[in-house]
Structure formats: structure tokens, C-alpha cells
Amino acid sequence: MQANKSALSISVLGLLSLMNSERGVAGGLMLYEIATDNAGLANAGAAARAQGPSTIASNPAGLSYLSGTQMTAGAQILFGNLSFDRDGDTNTPGTGSGNVLDPIPGVSFFISHQLDDQWSVGFGSYGDFGLAENYDNDWSGRYFVQNASIAGLSLVPSVAYRFNEQWSVGLGVKAMYGMLKSEAAINQSPLGLTDRADGQYKYKDSDWGYGANVGVIYAPQPGTRIGLAYTSQVDLDFEDGLDINNSGPLVSRLDGTKLGIDLKVPQTATLSLYRQLDAQWAILASVNWQDWSTFGEVEIDVDTNAGGARATTIDANYKDTYQLALGAQYQMNPDLLWDFGVAYDSSAVSDSNRTLTVPMGAAWRFAAGLTYSLNKETDLNFSWVTVWMGDMSIDQTKSLSGSRVSGEFDNAWLQALSANMTWRY
């Protein structure tokens, strides 16, 4: 179990990222909302819409449907409630968790250019993988996690080719910059045998990973598009020395230990439909799959007893997730377009395997958006989404120290508010 790989507790709750990311929980850490109008549709039709340069993130083949040069810039704020309620089986003293979700801002940028009737190119910068959680340092689960974040910023140059009126293909080369930080307390008085204060470990590293976005769009008739998009796995390999603070002889030997954390950002596949019913209404749908079963042993547990300290890796026991999304667009007048969407995501962890560091569960997503045309060249979009995760029970016990935390995240939810503008030249 790689004891010398060492003492880190990655906290993986499903949420957000770095200065360039913004999505809600999507059955895991892969995110759907990235400060684009896709947020108002709950991902419905994402691989088939091709209604702006942000198609780079969902299906690069959509670039072939964009004329001239187009540019989209967006900003978003994500906030919510994720608070852990202890029950009577918790035996570790301390405070409550508080709301571990701080408001998180983010931005995205996309640009596309039509070279000729067949070739189009583009570039996107967005965050589609991440989390952030901030527990109180003295809370009852501090030996499992205190603070943690992981962020993935994707830079994606893309190209698309249109064979004819029916078929288009696209390719994006993805360079993802990942950053990871984690810290948790270390019990230096296991079983209450001494009165030594808690120690703490910290870890911080960054890495580049590479992959690809590929897609195809088939238009059997005007106003109908079927899109299939695939995103390859991206490997992020973090390695740094463990920084132990306030340590006594029980855990001091772990200080400086090299840590190796190999994260596999899952491959995904999305099948989408866009169907224009008439001059006002369009319906959209998506089915999405994410390969979380390959995420692997990414959690590391630091545990202590009177005889010493131990660090072991923990299998995440993740499983693949699926999403079904349905949506509609209503053209109220030539200047005003409404978006609506609802989606369901399965959970990447079963109830028995859910941990404080990975408080994920099934989620319902409810979304709406409004796009206003300022003129023929400029659109302004506002979108809103609520993700409802409900109650998520957790019962964890450390095998050496016997520290136990039991209870549930009660009525967990998050919301994202985004605004973006698109210019056409």
C-alpha cells in the first residue's frame, strides 16, 4: 500500500477549480458549466448545438457551423451549502464542519475563425475539472481532512472540417494544468494516552497533463443535428515532499516523505440531439458517460497509535457515472432566447464507500438561461443552475487510532450564476 508514498488526504468533493473554472458537481469532479450558455440548458444538447465558439469544450466539430470570427468571454460565481451534521456515533471531539464551500469565481474564453467553406479553427481556455473545500481546522473530522483543493485549467487549440451539409468532424488538443493542495490534522494523542496537541501535514504540487477532444456532427436534415463527442483521459502526476508541522516523535519520521499521487482525469463520451421544431421552439437532449472506475488509489490515510504512525493508500472504489439531460429553447422574439434544462447524474460512489474527502452523490440539476441580442454582432447571456444533492451519509473510522466520524451532509446543494458575451466579426 505504499507506506512511503505517504501521508496525504486528497479531499475530493465535487466542485470547482481554479481561477479559470466554474462548474457544478457532475457525478464526480468533471464539470459541465464553464461560464457559457450551456449552463442554462443543464448540458442538454451540448455535443450537437454548435451555437457559439464554446462548442470547443463540448464538441469541436461544431466549429464548422460558425461563420466568420466569433469570440465568447464569460464569468461565473459558484456557491452552495455542504455542511456535515455529526451523530452520536462520532467519538472525536471538535466543532462542526461549518459550510465547507466558499464562493468561487471563474472565467472562460473561446474564439473561432472560419478559414473557408470546409476548415475552421479555434481556441478555448476553461476549467472542467476541480474541487475546493474548506473545513474548520478544529472540526471533528480534522484527522480525515481540513482543507483541500484540486484544479484543472484546460487550454484547447482546435480544428474542424466540414465534408458536406451533413457531416462535420473536429479535433482539439488539450493541455491541462493541474494544481493540488491538501492538509489535515494528525492525531498525536491516540486513545487519549497523552495530551500532545495535534500535528498537521501539508502537500502542494502542480503538473501538466495532455489529452484530446474529438467529435462528429451529423445533420440528417436542416434543423436537426446529432453530435457524438469524446474526451480522452488526462494523467496528472503529483509528487512533493510531505510538510509536517507541530510534530512529535510519533510522526516526525514522515516529514519530507516524497508523495506520489497519480490522478486520472476520466475519459468521457457524450451523445446529443438538437432538433428545431419551428421558428420558436427547439428541443435538446444528451446522454453522458464518465469513466470514474479508472480514477484509482488517490486517497492516502495517515493514522497513529501508541506505537507509531502509518501512511497507506486507499482505493477510491469509484464507479462510472451517467447523465441524462433534457432541455428546450424558446425564441420569444428576434432578440430574446430562453433556455431551460433538467438533468440527472448518477453517483460515482456508493453510500458505503462515501468518505469525508469524497462527499459525492447523485445529483439533480435545474437550469435556465436568457440570451439577449444587443445587435446582429453581439449577444449577452445570463444563466443560472441549481444542483441538488440531498442528504449524503458518511461513517468513517481510522483503523489504528479508532477515530470515528459519523453523520451526514444534510440538504447539500450548490448554485452557479454566469454571464457571458459573444462577439461576431
N, C-alpha and C positions, 0 to 999 in steps of 0.2 A: 504493500500500500504506500510505498514511497515515503517513509517517515522523514527522510532527509530532504524531501521536496517541499515539504513543510508547513507552515503554520499560517494559513490564510483562510478566511471565511469569506468567500465572494458572496455578496448579497445580490441575489438575482430576483427582483420583484418585477414586474414587467413594466417598466416605464422609461423613460426618456433619457436624454442623451446629453449632448454637449452643446456648444454654442450654435450648432447648426442642425439641431434635430427637434422634432416635435411630435411624436405620435402617441396614440393611446396604446394600452395593452392589447396585444393581438394574439392571445393564447400562449404567448411566450415573450421574448424581447424584440422580435421583429415588429415593426411598426407600420401602420397604414397612413396616418395623417402626417404630412410633411409640409404644412403651411401652403397647401394648394386647394383648389376647389374640389378635389377628390374627398376631402374631409366631409363635405356636406352630403355625400352620397354613401357614406359608410363602406366605401370600397366597391360598391356595385358598379359593374361595367368598366372597371379600371383598365383592363387589358384591351378594351375594344373602343373606348370613347374617342381617343385621338382628337381632343378639343383644345389642346394647347401644348406648349413645349414641356410641361411637366409629365407628358407621356413617356419621357425618357426613363422615369423611375418605374413606371408600371408596364410599359411595352414600347421599346424603341422603334418598332415598326410603325407606330403612329406618327412618327416624324414625316412620313411620306404624304400625310394628309394636310400638312401645314404649308401654306403659301408664303412666299417672301421670307422676311426675317421677323421672328417673334421672340419676345422676352418676357419672362414672368419672374417677379420677385415677391416673396411672401414673408410674413412674420406670424408668430403664434405664441400663445401662453397656455400652458397646461397646468392644471391644479386639481386637487381632489381630496379625498379622505381615506386614509388607510391607518386605522388605529386598532391596536391589539388589546382585547379585554381578557385579563387573566381569570382563571377559575381557581377553585380550592385545591387543585392538584399541583399548582405551582409551588415549588419549595425554595426558590431563590429569592431572597429579599431584594427590594428595589422599587423604583417608581413604575408608573405605567409607561407605555411606549410613546404616548402623545401621537399626533398626526405625523407620520414619517415622510409625508410628501410635501416638500416645499414647492411653491410655484416655480415653474421652469420656462424661460423664454427660449425661442429658437427662430431661425430664419432659413430660407431656401432660395435657390436661384437656378433658373433654367433659360437657355437660349437655343433657338433653332434657326436654320437657314436652308432654304431650298436652292440647290445648285442648278437643277434643270428639271425636266418633267419626270425623271426617274430617281435621281440622287438627292438626298437631304442629309444634313449633318447637324449635330447639336452637342450641348454640354450641360451637365447638371451637377449641382452641389447640394447635398441634402443629408440629413441624418435619418437612417432607417433601422437602427439597432441601438438599444440603450436602456439604462435604468438609473435611478438615483433614489436613495433612501437615507434618511437622517433620523436615527433613533436618539432618545435621551441617553447620555453616557452612563447614567446610573440606573437604567431600567432593568427589569427582572430578566430580560433575555440578553444582557450585555455580553455574556460569555459565548453567545452564538453570533451576535452582530451588533455593532454600534452605528457605524456609518459605512456606506459603500456606494460606489458608482462605477458604471462602465458606459462608454460612449463610442459610437462608431460614426464617423463622418465619411460619406462616400463622394468621390469625385469620378464622374462618369462621362467621358467623351463617347459620342455615339454616332452611328451612321445607319441610314435606311435606304432601301432600294425598292422601287415600285415596278413590278413586272408589267402590270396592266391595271385595268379598272377594278379587278377583283383581288389580286394578290399583292401583298407587301411583306417584306421581311426587314428585321432590324437587329443590330448588334451594338451593345455598349460594353466597353472595357471598364471594369470597376476597380478603383484603388480605394480601399477603406483604411482610414487612420483610426486605430482603436486606442483608447486610454482606459486604464483600470486603477481604481484606488479602493482600499479596504482597510478597516480597522475594527478590532473587537477587544474586549477585556479578557484577561487571563486570570483564572481563579488561583491565587497563591495561598489560599487557606482552605483546601478541600476538606470536606467533612467537618469544618469548623475547628480543626485541631490547633490552629494558630490564629493570631489576629493580624496577620500580614495583609496590607492593602492590596487591591487588585493590581496586576500588571496590565500591559496593553501591547498589542502588536499593530504595526502599520505596514502597508505594502503599496507601492505605486510603480507603474510601468506603462509603456506605450509600445505600439508595434504597427507595422503596415501589413495588410493582407490584400490579396488580389483575387478577382473573380470576373464574372461576365453576366450581363443581362442579354437575353436573346428573345425574339418574339416574332410572331407571324400574325397578320390580319387577313381574313378572308371576307370579302363583301359579295355575297351571292346576288344581291340586288341593291339598287340605290336606297339608302336609309337603313340598311341592315349590315352590321359588322359583327364578326365573331373573331375574338382575339385569344391567342394562347401565348403566354409568356413564361419564361423560366429564368430563375436567378440561381447561379451556381453557389456552392459552398465557399465561404471565405475563412481561412485559418488565421487566427490571431494567437501568436505565441508570446506570452508574457513571462519575463524572468527577471527577478531582482532579489536583493538580499532582504531578509526579514528584519525589520527595525523593532526591537523590543525595548520598551520603556518601563521604568519603575520595577525592574525585575530583581528577584532574589535568586538564591542558588537553585531553586526549584526549576526555573525556566531560563536562566541566563545562558545556558548552552545553546539555546535556539537563536540567540542574537546573531545576525549576519548570515543565517542559513539561506542558501540560494533556493528560490521558489520557482518552479516551472508550472505555469497554468496554460494549458492549451485549449483555447476556445474555438469551437467550430460553428461559425455563424451559419445556420441551416440553409440548405438549398430549398427553393420554393417553386411552386407551379401554380399558375392562375389561368382559369378558363372563363372568359367573359362574353356577354352578349350585349349589344346596343341595338335597339330597334325603334326607329322613328315611326310612330303610329299615324300622325297627321301633322299639320302645321304647328300645333301647340304641344302635343304630348309625345314623350319618348319613355320607353321602359328599359331598365338595365338590370343585369344580374351577373354575379360572379361566384365561382367556387374556387377556393384557395386551399393549398396544401403546404405544410411546412414540416421539414424533416428534423424534428427535435430529438428523435431517438438516437441520433448520432452525436448529440451535444457532449456526452461522455462524463468522465470524472472531473468535475470542475470545482467542487467544493472541498475544502480542506478543514479538518477539525483539529483544534488544539485543546487537549484535555489534560488534567492533572490529578494526581492523588498524592498521598503522603510519600510515596516512593520516587516521584519524579514527574516528568511531563512527556506527553506523547503527541505526535502530529501524524495524522493519517488522512488519505484522500477518501472522499465519499462519492459513490456513484449517484449521479443525479436522478437516475431512474425516470428520465423523461420519456414521453411518447409523442408520436406525431400529432399535429393539430390540423383541424379543418375549419374552414369558414364558409358559410353560405350568406350571401348579401343580395338584397333586392332593393331597387330604387326606381325613381321616376324623375323626369324633368318636365317642367311646365313653362312654356313661353307665354307669359302673361301678356306682353306686348313686345314690339321690336326691341325695346331697351331693357327688358326685365325678364330674367330667367330664374325660376325657382328650382332648387334641388332638394330631394328627400331620399332618405335611405334608412334601412334597418338591417342589422347583421347579427349572426350568432357565431361565436368562436368556441370550439371545444377547448378543454384544459390540457396543458402539457404535463400535468402531474395529477396522480390520483390523490384522493383525500388522505390515504395512509402515508403517502410519500411527501406530502407538502411540508415545507420547512419555513422557519422564520426568514431564512435567507432567500427563499424562493416562494413567496406567498402568491402563487398564481392560481387561477381557477378559470372556469368557463365564464364567458362574458357576453352580455348583450350590448349592442351599440345602436344608438338612436341619433340621427343626424339630420341637419337641414342647412341649406345654403342659399345665398342670393347673389346673383351676378348682375351688375348694372353697367350698361354700355354708356360711357361718357360721350363717346363719339365712335365712328367707324374703326378707329385705330386703337382705342383704349377701353379696357374692361376693368371693373373693380369688383372684387368678390369678397364676401364675408361668409364664413362657415362656422358652424357650431356642432359639436358632437358630445354626447354623454355616453360613457362606458360604465355599465352596471355589473359588478362582480359579486354582489351579495355577501353572504357570510362564508368565511373560509376557516375551517377548524384546523388547529395545529396542536400536536402533543409530541414534544421532543425531550429526550433525556440523554445526557452525556454518560458514557459507559463507565468512566473511571471516577469522576467526581460525584456523579449522581445528580448533578444539577438538572432540574426539570422545569420546563415551561409549558403550560397547558392553557388553552383558551381558544379564542377565535378572533379573526379580523371581522368586525361587525359592520354590515352595510357598506362595504367598500365600493367606492365609485371614483371616477375622475371625469373631468371635462376639458375640452380643448376649444379655444376660440382663436380663429385665424383670419387673417386678411391678406389678400394678395392682389397685385395689379399686373395686367398683361398689356404689352405694347406691340403693335404690328407696324411694320415698315414696308 
